[in-house]
Amino acid sequence: MAVLVGGVSLYLLLVSTRVTVQRLVNVAQGYGVSESVIGLTVVAVGTSLPEISANATASVGILTGALDAGVASATVLGGSIGSSVVQQTLLVGVFLFAAGEVTLSRSFVRSSYVPMMLSAALVLALSADGEIARLDGLLLVGAFLVYLYYTYDRRERATVPEGLEVRNVGVRTDAAIALGGLAVVLASAYLVLSALEVLVASLDLGGSLVGIATLGVGTALPELSTVGESIRRKRPTLALGTLVGSNVVNLLVAVGLGGVISGYSVPDAVLYWDLPVMLAIGVGAFIYVTRVTDGELNRRDASTFVVAYFGFVAGHLLLFPSS
């Protein structure tokens, strides 16, 4: 029964996220925000709504006693980090395989990969004492605000073409639908977490591993749909900007918000495997793209990213099956 409820709730979570993201993009485009900024901020935040809502509802559940603090912390941390690893490895591999060949500018790599690596390093440093306290959460959210300012300050804002007027009525409608979708996202996230808590209690597996296998994969599906749409429209910058930007949002906003509300206890698996490996993958990808391929990636590189993902999951399963 818990699996059925969790599956239906996860489906509602993804559908409501897709509707919310599309409406948010409509609002941003209505005010002339450029594609690269939309990818790194609006779409990145929108497609991370499952992770954000999961962390927010888990933290409220921890605060009120409705959810077990240890299980909820491990599940949402594993889910957030697992989703980020899925995006920077498996989904990048899928994207490269479908796109064929992509050339990334040095400025794009620096402005996207560097914040992602710094975000992972910051979460790892703040988790070193085995917990993410409220002050740590505030630091993570504050770091995201700095990142947001940097992104808008450095990237060009597109102007509305002549003859195209912003339809304020349409924007207001899109904003209202987005708010309604967000409410469904939050309700669905709570049901998913409740079902996962029952699943963790019935299986001899750790909450972080269950989070990686369920939330981590499931909540990365909005980014997968964005990748597919970007390939169809031949806009690789939007796809990669969304994948990398979502990594930053997952760590700074989702985990940070949860830390602000209730704080988290960080399991050993997250501290000694998930976060270090995620950071190592990010650093390795950055060095590979900037020093080895000079920004050029193709189908031959796709397998490397895919193997990195399965190596991450296999290592967690072997070293920390019940953490």
Secondary structure, DSSP 8 states (H G I E B T S, - for coil): -HHHHHHHHHHHHHHHHHHHHHHHHHHHHHTT--HHHIIIIIHHHHHTHHHHHHHHHHHHHHHHTSS-HHHHHHHHHHHHHHHHHIIIIIIHHHHHHHH-EEE--HHHHHHHHHHHHHHHHHHHHHTTTSEE-HHHHHHHHHHHHHHHHHHHHHS------TT----HHHHHHHHHHHHHHHHHHHHHHHHHHHHHHHHHHHSSS-HHHHHIIIIIHHTTHHHHHHHHHHHHTT-HHHHHHHHHHHHHHIIIIIIHHHHHHT-EE--HHIIIIIHHHHHHHHHHHHHIIIIISTTEEEHHHHHHHHHHHHHHHHHHHHH-TT-
